[in-house]
Amino acid sequence: MRYQLKPLGDQAVIVSFGNTIDPETHRFIKTFTAHLHEHPFPGLIECVPAFTTVTVYYDPGLWIQENDSRLPYDHVCETVETILTALPEQEETAARFVEIPVCYGGELGPDLEFVAQHNGLSSDEVIRIHCEGRYLVYMIGFSPGFPYLGGLSEKIAAPRRSSPRLVIPAGSVGIAGQQTGIYPIATPGGWQLIGRTPLSLFRPNMEEPSLLQAGDIIRFCQISEDEFKFWMD
């Protein structure tokens, strides 16, 4: 797969795999980051995957050598290129499926009607289409445990709110453009809120604090308000 390297300050390299967000690029990024985790090179601090990039942070002090005019960045780029060249073909692995229960509309999904009207649909049609989708978790970011999902139908896409809310409750399910996502903690935000899940996506006291991981496939299923309250009790 084609890639480009560019510096991020003097302690990181951005490895870019183009501008297209797709499952193939996602699989390659997973293979690359897994290799770095299993076989870290000297000075590697961490690697941060995104939609089409991986940012590799390193300690430049470990790459300064006597009688060598090259910068630490040059050494790290050479190491990264060697790894990328030798990476094996990424194999299809069985994805983990996660079902997310959601209570749609009402106080828990105050923007459901807007999304429906924007697309010339009924609220029930928006819910049906949203639940029919299968969504790939491309990355976790923005806030702890926040999943960036691919796979939203164009039929229910909607613009962000013109005025963001100061506080969005944890568990809120929203739509922004052609993306859907779940707010794991209470934060400001401008997505159109169509429902809320009783599941906790961010569990700081657990060994793996994020319920969802890159590579997971999730589906949403509708629950009633009574079921939502039961989950929360």
Secondary structure, DSSP 8 states (H G I E B T S, - for coil): ---EEEESTTSEEEEE--S---HHHHHHHHHHHHHHHHS--TTEEEEEE-SSEEEEEE-GGGG--TT--S-HHHHHHHHHHHHHHH----------EEEEEEEESGGG-TTHHHHHHHTT--HHHHHHHHHH--EEEEEE-SSTT-EEEE---GGG-B---SS-EEEE-TTEEEEEBTEEEE-SS-EEE-SEEEEE-SS-SB-TTSSS-BS--TT-EEEEEE--HHHHHHHH-
